[in-house]
Amino acid sequence: MTNKSPSEVLRASGMNVPEGKTATHVDGWVNFLTGLGLAQRDKKKNTIFSADGALDSTTLAELYRTDGFSKKIVDLPVYEMLREGFEVTGDTDNEIINYLDDRQLNKALWNFLTADGLFGGAILILGLNDGGKLEEELDLKSLQSIDWFRVYNRNSVNKTNSKVTDPENPRFGLTYLYEINPKSGSPYKVHWSRVIELSGRPIPSESLSAQNQGWGDSVLLAAYEACRSLGSIYSYTESIIDDFVTTIISMKGLADAIAMGRENDLYTRLQVMDMGKSLMSTLLLDEEESFEKKTSTVTGLSELIDRFVDRLSSQTGIPVRVLMGKQSGGLNNEGQGETRDWYDKIAARQREQLQPILERIIELAMICSQGPTQGKEIENWAIEFKPLWQMSEKEEAEVRKIQAETDQVYIDSGVLAPEEVTLSRFGGDSYSTETTLILEPDQIRANLKGNPEPTADED
């Protein structure tokens, strides 16, 4: 035991603690002999997080244009969300979808979601024909049609000057009049009722969000360092390949010849050697000359690159299989697990981000007096996204085989009638594993007892 104070112990260990000052005790593992836990001697104590500044719009645009990884990080989620499309239940003739397709909704959604991901925010202006001006609140009773869609990224939009200040208003603190500054054309204003806004990736800090004029972050901000590292690795790998084979020629008196200014003689000698090699595939050397080739080693290089790819995949949430367009590693690994997880993430984004956008647009389309439903709202309508995961022919055949065996068991036991199986599997537009019952409950109970009652078609 020692009666020395913490300050005295630190001074004895070689640390500079001024006289009259006491050392503050901090919980943690400390070793005065090895320097563990001491800021002046423990390297990890001096490792802190330093936040890089946000990427400006010019840098983001150039990354998207010129860096393939950055473009994929922005495009892939949007592509997957829109790839298979959607259906509106109750719209049997696809009148609503055709109406919106004529106005190029899909192109607008692509630009909207892409601008949001790349720049950290965007707005979609709806060209709603209600007889009013863009800066006026939408009059739903006078709405005739949706004429166009227009997208602006956050750099062309000011939403901080016109906010609702009434605390009793449901939109308190939100923008009610967007100021648009297009790259070409005159500035104009749009009322919030004619706008759909996406605010980029959320910023948890209110002060940082305020500094960002109320917008969020680009998806590239968190992945920027990983993209930079991977891009550098590929560039260095290219240099290694360029220098993969190095030719070494030894000549006696080389240094003296250079010192005497006989460089031309050396060039002539090298040309003769190269000419002999080209003509006869034979290299002629003097007895005091030597020639050899040395190759650079690339052992472990591919594994090293894979680690940087894994880092980028981890930070973006995009599987290596999808990001790189190649097979994942592992024996007999087809990457189906991680691909299904990826599709689950995309399906979640469809529900959270895309579905509210579509619901508002479709609802407005049905309200339009000159719209696809002539102003009548379809009862119990809903948006259904088509499955992202498509089975192979082999997988589909296996599913049908298992379903057929199950159906046979149900038929033999009287649970299902053959007609029910036929109509359920093949009665629709495509094969279905969903089963629809057509027998009455009394008939089903009779079948289970072994005394089937006559169907309605029998005498």
MISERO-874682 format. One record per residue (C-alpha): residue number from 1; y, z, x. Coordinates in Angstrom, 3 decimals. Example, Ala and Ser with C-alpha at 12.3 -4.5 7.8 and 13.67 -1.06 7.14 Angstrom:
2
[1,[-4.500,7.800,12.300]];
[2,[-1.060,7.140,13.670]];
//
This chain:
459
[1,[0.000,0.000,0.000]];
[2,[3.554,-0.643,1.110]];
[3,[6.790,0.935,0.048]];
[4,[8.842,-2.115,0.933]];
[5,[10.937,-3.736,-1.776]];
[6,[10.255,-7.331,-2.859]];
[7,[13.343,-8.436,-0.915]];
[8,[12.045,-6.813,2.258]];
[9,[8.615,-8.350,1.793]];
[10,[10.179,-11.806,1.421]];
[11,[12.338,-11.347,4.508]];
[12,[9.266,-10.286,6.451]];
[13,[7.540,-13.498,5.367]];
[14,[10.353,-15.537,6.893]];
[15,[12.372,-16.258,3.775]];
[16,[16.151,-16.058,3.858]];
[17,[17.149,-13.366,1.339]];
[18,[20.744,-12.196,1.997]];
[19,[21.406,-8.503,2.490]];
[20,[22.505,-6.786,-0.678]];
[21,[20.611,-9.302,-2.797]];
[22,[17.399,-8.449,-4.574]];
[23,[14.580,-10.883,-5.230]];
[24,[13.972,-11.597,-8.895]];
[25,[10.367,-11.039,-9.924]];
[26,[8.764,-14.032,-11.674]];
[27,[5.254,-13.868,-13.105]];
[28,[2.808,-16.163,-11.320]];
[29,[0.425,-16.428,-8.374]];
[30,[2.224,-15.790,-5.094]];
[31,[0.852,-15.703,-1.549]];
[32,[3.424,-14.704,1.075]];
[33,[1.180,-15.810,3.936]];
[34,[0.390,-19.325,2.717]];
[35,[3.634,-19.840,0.774]];
[36,[1.844,-20.286,-2.574]];
[37,[4.364,-19.945,-5.399]];
[38,[7.361,-19.717,-3.061]];
[39,[9.939,-22.406,-3.779]];
[40,[10.966,-22.774,-0.116]];
[41,[7.382,-23.347,1.072]];
[42,[5.279,-24.499,-1.910]];
[43,[5.730,-28.254,-2.447]];
[44,[4.715,-28.195,-6.100]];
[45,[7.490,-25.702,-6.877]];
[46,[9.992,-28.398,-5.917]];
[47,[8.389,-31.022,-8.153]];
[48,[10.392,-31.306,-11.365]];
[49,[10.750,-33.892,-14.109]];
[50,[13.749,-36.186,-13.800]];
[51,[14.564,-38.316,-16.823]];
[52,[15.511,-41.924,-16.172]];
[53,[18.365,-43.426,-18.109]];
[54,[17.694,-45.470,-21.220]];
[55,[17.077,-49.175,-20.717]];
[56,[20.045,-51.308,-21.775]];
[57,[19.665,-54.200,-24.197]];
[58,[19.937,-56.873,-21.484]];
[59,[17.138,-55.288,-19.444]];
[60,[14.952,-54.944,-22.543]];
[61,[15.493,-58.576,-23.507]];
[62,[14.661,-59.807,-19.995]];
[63,[11.547,-57.617,-19.844]];
[64,[10.361,-59.132,-23.108]];
[65,[11.090,-62.670,-21.914]];
[66,[9.681,-62.500,-18.387]];
[67,[7.155,-59.643,-18.152]];
[68,[3.863,-60.390,-19.865]];
[69,[2.814,-56.760,-20.176]];
[70,[6.113,-55.745,-21.787]];
[71,[5.850,-58.604,-24.267]];
[72,[2.304,-57.589,-25.197]];
[73,[3.293,-53.951,-25.725]];
[74,[5.932,-55.069,-28.246]];
[75,[4.051,-57.940,-29.892]];
[76,[0.456,-56.732,-30.223]];
[77,[0.988,-53.984,-32.844]];
[78,[3.213,-56.291,-34.919]];
[79,[0.749,-59.164,-34.679]];
[80,[-2.136,-56.955,-35.786]];
[81,[-0.189,-55.487,-38.717]];
[82,[0.643,-58.954,-40.066]];
[83,[-2.477,-60.852,-38.953]];
[84,[-4.642,-60.645,-42.089]];
[85,[-1.840,-60.325,-44.616]];
[86,[-1.918,-58.339,-47.857]];
[87,[-2.563,-58.668,-51.577]];
[88,[-0.763,-57.348,-54.646]];
[89,[-3.224,-55.967,-57.170]];
[90,[-2.539,-57.378,-60.613]];
[91,[-0.958,-60.538,-59.169]];
[92,[-4.021,-62.638,-59.964]];
[93,[-2.363,-65.994,-59.250]];
[94,[-0.554,-64.798,-56.099]];
[95,[2.768,-65.657,-57.709]];
[96,[4.615,-62.831,-55.942]];
[97,[3.207,-63.658,-52.508]];
[98,[3.935,-67.365,-52.980]];
[99,[7.491,-66.519,-54.065]];
[100,[8.075,-64.453,-50.927]];
[101,[6.313,-67.002,-48.689]];
[102,[8.786,-69.634,-49.889]];
[103,[11.553,-67.395,-48.542]];
[104,[9.724,-66.932,-45.204]];
[105,[9.131,-63.221,-45.600]];
[106,[6.392,-63.163,-42.961]];
[107,[8.740,-64.613,-40.330]];
[108,[11.409,-62.086,-41.277]];
[109,[8.911,-59.212,-41.028]];
[110,[7.819,-60.402,-37.580]];
[111,[11.416,-60.526,-36.322]];
[112,[12.231,-57.209,-38.008]];
[113,[9.305,-55.226,-36.580]];
[114,[9.617,-56.858,-33.162]];
[115,[13.347,-56.110,-32.890]];
[116,[12.709,-52.522,-33.947]];
[117,[10.031,-52.003,-31.303]];
[118,[11.895,-53.776,-28.515]];
[119,[15.434,-52.479,-28.999]];
[120,[14.770,-49.185,-30.770]];
[121,[16.105,-50.127,-34.179]];
[122,[16.913,-53.040,-36.504]];
[123,[17.924,-53.833,-40.071]];
[124,[16.631,-56.357,-42.593]];
[125,[19.324,-57.666,-44.956]];
[126,[18.046,-58.865,-48.335]];
[127,[19.834,-61.850,-49.848]];
[128,[19.903,-60.441,-53.387]];
[129,[21.605,-62.643,-55.973]];
[130,[23.167,-60.257,-58.485]];
[131,[26.611,-61.836,-58.634]];
[132,[28.050,-59.161,-56.331]];
[133,[29.265,-59.213,-52.738]];
[134,[27.290,-57.971,-49.746]];
[135,[29.537,-54.938,-49.316]];
[136,[29.096,-53.955,-52.999]];
[137,[26.285,-51.803,-54.376]];
[138,[23.370,-53.752,-55.814]];
[139,[23.360,-54.171,-59.601]];
[140,[19.678,-54.144,-60.560]];
[141,[20.386,-55.180,-64.164]];
[142,[22.058,-58.390,-62.982]];
[143,[19.539,-59.227,-60.233]];
[144,[18.405,-62.833,-60.574]];
[145,[16.591,-63.715,-57.338]];
[146,[15.908,-62.978,-53.688]];
[147,[17.340,-65.932,-51.787]];
[148,[16.902,-65.100,-48.094]];
[149,[16.139,-62.493,-45.424]];
[150,[18.210,-61.847,-42.302]];
[151,[17.379,-59.618,-39.296]];
[152,[19.738,-57.929,-36.808]];
[153,[18.725,-55.651,-33.968]];
[154,[20.623,-52.398,-33.424]];
[155,[22.995,-53.938,-30.866]];
[156,[24.643,-56.007,-33.605]];
[157,[24.912,-53.151,-36.098]];
[158,[27.296,-50.209,-36.378]];
[159,[26.084,-47.536,-38.780]];
[160,[28.134,-44.549,-37.604]];
[161,[31.558,-45.241,-39.131]];
[162,[30.579,-45.187,-42.804]];
[163,[28.445,-42.197,-43.728]];
[164,[28.041,-40.298,-46.984]];
[165,[30.027,-37.051,-46.670]];
[166,[29.257,-35.499,-50.061]];
[167,[26.599,-32.784,-49.449]];
[168,[25.396,-33.107,-53.052]];
[169,[24.657,-36.814,-52.619]];
[170,[20.951,-37.569,-51.910]];
[171,[22.105,-39.840,-49.054]];
[172,[24.263,-37.172,-47.421]];
[173,[24.699,-37.958,-43.727]];
[174,[23.254,-41.463,-44.077]];
[175,[25.003,-44.800,-43.735]];
[176,[26.326,-46.396,-46.902]];
[177,[28.095,-49.399,-45.345]];
[178,[26.647,-51.246,-42.340]];
[179,[29.040,-53.126,-40.058]];
[180,[27.444,-56.328,-38.748]];
[181,[28.710,-58.007,-35.586]];
[182,[26.686,-61.201,-35.199]];
[183,[26.608,-63.033,-31.864]];
[184,[27.959,-66.083,-33.646]];
[185,[30.204,-65.853,-36.678]];
[186,[32.637,-63.302,-38.040]];
[187,[31.838,-59.597,-38.563]];
[188,[31.010,-58.459,-42.088]];
[189,[29.787,-55.385,-43.997]];
[190,[26.691,-54.787,-46.114]];
[191,[26.010,-52.013,-48.627]];
[192,[22.943,-49.861,-47.923]];
[193,[21.294,-50.909,-51.220]];
[194,[20.876,-54.410,-49.768]];
[195,[19.438,-53.234,-46.439]];
[196,[16.134,-51.935,-45.093]];
[197,[16.485,-49.998,-41.838]];
[198,[14.026,-49.187,-39.054]];
[199,[15.283,-46.771,-36.407]];
[200,[12.905,-47.289,-33.481]];
[201,[10.690,-44.603,-31.969]];
[202,[11.901,-41.158,-33.117]];
[203,[14.012,-39.024,-30.777]];
[204,[13.243,-35.301,-31.309]];
[205,[16.613,-34.112,-29.998]];
[206,[19.575,-34.364,-32.379]];
[207,[22.040,-34.496,-29.478]];
[208,[20.164,-37.368,-27.816]];
[209,[19.910,-39.176,-31.148]];
[210,[23.665,-38.804,-31.603]];
[211,[24.227,-40.236,-28.111]];
[212,[22.057,-43.160,-29.216]];
[213,[24.369,-43.790,-32.217]];
[214,[21.674,-42.610,-34.597]];
[215,[19.047,-45.063,-33.391]];
[216,[15.684,-44.339,-31.769]];
[217,[14.035,-45.513,-28.548]];
[218,[12.385,-48.749,-27.521]];
[219,[8.596,-48.727,-27.167]];
[220,[9.136,-49.953,-23.592]];
[221,[11.040,-46.845,-22.503]];
[222,[7.982,-44.602,-22.129]];
[223,[5.873,-47.433,-20.669]];
[224,[8.491,-48.806,-18.268]];
[225,[7.244,-47.025,-15.131]];
[226,[3.640,-47.983,-15.848]];
[227,[4.679,-51.636,-16.328]];
[228,[6.721,-51.572,-13.134]];
[229,[3.856,-50.066,-11.132]];
[230,[1.286,-52.528,-12.443]];
[231,[3.612,-55.481,-11.878]];
[232,[4.215,-54.339,-8.296]];
[233,[0.479,-53.949,-7.684]];
[234,[-0.174,-57.540,-8.774]];
[235,[2.672,-58.784,-6.563]];
[236,[1.293,-56.936,-3.535]];
[237,[-2.181,-58.271,-4.309]];
[238,[-0.798,-61.801,-4.199]];
[239,[0.655,-61.082,-0.753]];
[240,[-2.735,-59.784,0.412]];
[241,[-4.384,-63.014,-0.738]];
[242,[-1.709,-65.107,1.012]];
[243,[-2.448,-63.242,4.247]];
[244,[-6.184,-62.967,3.616]];
[245,[-7.089,-65.066,6.689]];
[246,[-5.099,-64.676,9.890]];
[247,[-5.609,-67.031,12.844]];
[248,[-5.282,-65.514,16.325]];
[249,[-4.908,-67.750,19.416]];
[250,[-4.807,-66.215,22.889]];
[251,[-3.168,-68.149,25.748]];
[252,[-2.811,-67.077,29.345]];
[253,[0.829,-66.905,30.478]];
[254,[2.225,-67.097,26.934]];
[255,[4.926,-64.507,27.532]];
[256,[6.009,-66.145,30.815]];
[257,[6.194,-69.581,29.154]];
[258,[8.453,-68.207,26.429]];
[259,[10.618,-66.434,28.994]];
[260,[11.029,-69.698,30.918]];
[261,[12.079,-71.600,27.795]];
[262,[8.929,-73.716,27.512]];
[263,[8.531,-73.297,23.742]];
[264,[8.274,-77.077,23.262]];
[265,[5.211,-77.160,25.504]];
[266,[3.617,-74.455,23.342]];
[267,[4.362,-76.347,20.145]];
[268,[2.879,-79.512,21.643]];
[269,[-0.267,-77.621,22.633]];
[270,[-0.682,-76.183,19.140]];
[271,[-0.219,-79.630,17.588]];
[272,[-2.930,-81.066,19.856]];
[273,[-5.297,-78.244,18.868]];
[274,[-4.594,-78.795,15.182]];
[275,[-5.025,-82.572,15.509]];
[276,[-8.375,-82.168,17.234]];
[277,[-9.554,-79.815,14.523]];
[278,[-8.431,-82.208,11.772]];
[279,[-9.998,-85.350,13.298]];
[280,[-13.308,-84.023,14.582]];
[281,[-13.537,-80.592,12.974]];
[282,[-13.702,-79.384,16.545]];
[283,[-11.270,-77.139,18.330]];
[284,[-10.679,-77.918,22.012]];
[285,[-9.730,-74.896,24.125]];
[286,[-8.940,-74.313,27.738]];
[287,[-11.204,-71.891,29.550]];
[288,[-8.454,-69.284,29.449]];
[289,[-7.708,-69.736,25.752]];
[290,[-9.405,-68.085,22.764]];
[291,[-9.342,-68.661,19.021]];
[292,[-10.472,-66.349,16.206]];
[293,[-9.919,-65.692,12.514]];
[294,[-9.570,-62.261,10.960]];
[295,[-9.819,-61.566,7.234]];
[296,[-8.190,-58.767,5.285]];
[297,[-10.481,-56.411,3.399]];
[298,[-10.115,-56.125,-0.377]];
[299,[-12.815,-53.522,-0.855]];
[300,[-11.854,-51.164,-3.675]];
[301,[-8.795,-53.218,-4.658]];
[302,[-10.100,-54.127,-8.124]];
[303,[-10.961,-50.480,-8.850]];
[304,[-7.443,-49.478,-7.776]];
[305,[-5.857,-52.076,-10.067]];
[306,[-8.037,-50.846,-12.939]];
[307,[-6.575,-47.351,-12.532]];
[308,[-3.061,-48.709,-13.053]];
[309,[-4.266,-50.724,-16.056]];
[310,[-5.807,-47.546,-17.493]];
[311,[-2.465,-45.782,-17.034]];
[312,[-0.617,-48.476,-18.975]];
[313,[-3.287,-48.457,-21.682]];
[314,[-3.062,-44.686,-21.986]];
[315,[0.725,-44.644,-22.273]];
[316,[0.912,-47.450,-24.850]];
[317,[-2.173,-46.562,-26.902]];
[318,[-3.392,-50.161,-26.599]];
[319,[-7.047,-50.397,-25.460]];
[320,[-7.724,-52.132,-22.141]];
[321,[-9.932,-54.582,-24.009]];
[322,[-6.987,-55.638,-26.181]];
[323,[-4.247,-55.302,-23.548]];
[324,[-6.019,-57.324,-20.866]];
[325,[-8.120,-59.570,-23.086]];
[326,[-11.273,-58.668,-21.177]];
[327,[-14.455,-56.665,-21.533]];
[328,[-14.269,-52.932,-20.975]];
[329,[-16.429,-51.435,-18.271]];
[330,[-19.777,-49.740,-18.807]];
[331,[-23.397,-50.779,-19.263]];
[332,[-23.949,-52.663,-22.527]];
[333,[-20.449,-51.724,-23.602]];
[334,[-18.898,-54.199,-26.012]];
[335,[-15.788,-52.058,-26.472]];
[336,[-16.340,-51.836,-30.232]];
[337,[-15.574,-48.124,-30.375]];
[338,[-12.144,-48.360,-28.807]];
[339,[-11.394,-51.548,-30.757]];
[340,[-12.182,-49.817,-34.056]];
[341,[-9.962,-46.906,-33.012]];
[342,[-7.202,-49.419,-32.294]];
[343,[-7.582,-50.983,-35.750]];
[344,[-7.471,-47.507,-37.319]];
[345,[-4.130,-46.897,-35.565]];
[346,[-2.812,-50.233,-36.792]];
[347,[-3.960,-49.457,-40.348]];
[348,[-2.071,-46.157,-40.152]];
[349,[1.068,-47.989,-39.004]];
[350,[0.677,-50.422,-41.887]];
[351,[0.680,-47.531,-44.352]];
[352,[3.516,-45.618,-42.668]];
[353,[5.858,-48.424,-41.619]];
[354,[5.009,-51.731,-43.279]];
[355,[3.947,-50.599,-46.758]];
[356,[7.299,-48.993,-47.743]];
[357,[9.092,-52.186,-46.690]];
[358,[6.797,-54.381,-48.768]];
[359,[6.900,-52.055,-51.765]];
[360,[10.682,-52.250,-51.969]];
[361,[10.781,-56.031,-51.555]];
[362,[8.007,-56.636,-54.094]];
[363,[9.582,-54.261,-56.609]];
[364,[12.899,-56.116,-56.304]];
[365,[11.087,-59.452,-56.658]];
[366,[9.539,-58.342,-59.945]];
[367,[12.924,-57.122,-61.234]];
[368,[14.509,-60.549,-60.613]];
[369,[15.104,-62.355,-63.900]];
[370,[14.310,-65.658,-62.157]];
[371,[11.587,-64.142,-59.986]];
[372,[7.806,-64.628,-59.929]];
[373,[7.215,-62.366,-62.963]];
[374,[10.431,-63.218,-64.833]];
[375,[11.710,-59.657,-64.590]];
[376,[8.517,-57.983,-65.843]];
[377,[6.850,-55.391,-63.630]];
[378,[3.073,-55.654,-63.298]];
[379,[1.329,-52.507,-64.521]];
[380,[-0.357,-50.340,-61.888]];
[381,[0.423,-52.801,-59.117]];
[382,[-0.257,-51.802,-55.519]];
[383,[-0.351,-53.282,-52.036]];
[384,[-3.737,-53.743,-50.410]];
[385,[-3.953,-54.745,-46.753]];
[386,[-6.870,-56.969,-45.851]];
[387,[-9.403,-55.451,-43.406]];
[388,[-8.520,-55.873,-39.734]];
[389,[-12.100,-55.488,-38.547]];
[390,[-14.175,-58.585,-39.304]];
[391,[-17.964,-58.404,-39.076]];
[392,[-19.882,-60.991,-37.074]];
[393,[-22.447,-63.184,-38.837]];
[394,[-25.228,-61.028,-37.417]];
[395,[-23.588,-57.801,-38.619]];
[396,[-22.975,-59.276,-42.076]];
[397,[-26.603,-60.403,-42.328]];
[398,[-27.798,-56.917,-41.396]];
[399,[-25.563,-55.333,-44.041]];
[400,[-26.880,-57.680,-46.724]];
[401,[-30.486,-56.994,-45.699]];
[402,[-30.019,-53.222,-45.955]];
[403,[-28.185,-53.595,-49.278]];
[404,[-30.960,-55.810,-50.672]];
[405,[-33.616,-53.247,-49.722]];
[406,[-31.558,-50.487,-51.361]];
[407,[-31.031,-52.567,-54.516]];
[408,[-34.788,-53.183,-54.769]];
[409,[-35.471,-49.451,-54.669]];
[410,[-32.909,-48.870,-57.446]];
[411,[-34.391,-51.658,-59.583]];
[412,[-37.964,-50.427,-59.146]];
[413,[-36.937,-46.899,-60.096]];
[414,[-34.933,-48.055,-63.113]];
[415,[-31.557,-46.926,-61.811]];
[416,[-30.168,-50.482,-61.839]];
[417,[-31.007,-53.585,-63.821]];
[418,[-31.491,-56.895,-61.986]];
[419,[-28.536,-58.324,-63.909]];
[420,[-26.306,-55.541,-62.603]];
[421,[-27.270,-56.282,-59.021]];
[422,[-26.726,-60.020,-59.489]];
[423,[-23.285,-59.611,-61.033]];
[424,[-22.214,-56.908,-58.566]];
[425,[-23.247,-58.781,-55.434]];
[426,[-22.498,-62.383,-56.375]];
[427,[-20.373,-62.291,-59.541]];
[428,[-17.017,-62.258,-57.779]];
[429,[-15.210,-64.566,-55.405]];
[430,[-17.281,-63.270,-52.471]];
[431,[-20.277,-61.075,-51.696]];
[432,[-19.668,-57.398,-52.469]];
[433,[-21.512,-54.154,-51.770]];
[434,[-19.737,-52.433,-54.668]];
[435,[-21.941,-51.902,-57.717]];
[436,[-20.710,-52.223,-61.316]];
[437,[-22.857,-50.814,-64.122]];
[438,[-23.252,-52.850,-67.312]];
[439,[-25.979,-50.804,-69.039]];
[440,[-25.099,-48.067,-71.476]];
[441,[-25.904,-44.460,-70.419]];
[442,[-28.733,-44.263,-73.035]];
[443,[-30.344,-47.371,-71.597]];
[444,[-30.157,-45.970,-68.067]];
[445,[-31.777,-42.687,-69.187]];
[446,[-34.506,-44.613,-70.985]];
[447,[-35.206,-46.672,-67.872]];
[448,[-35.498,-43.517,-65.778]];
[449,[-38.085,-42.135,-68.260]];
[450,[-40.106,-45.331,-67.975]];
[451,[-39.308,-46.531,-71.519]];
[452,[-36.663,-49.201,-71.126]];
[453,[-34.808,-49.969,-74.307]];
[454,[-33.998,-53.584,-75.186]];
[455,[-30.701,-54.845,-73.858]];
[456,[-27.991,-56.144,-76.165]];
[457,[-29.170,-59.729,-75.635]];
[458,[-32.757,-58.960,-76.743]];
[459,[-33.973,-58.946,-80.354]];
//
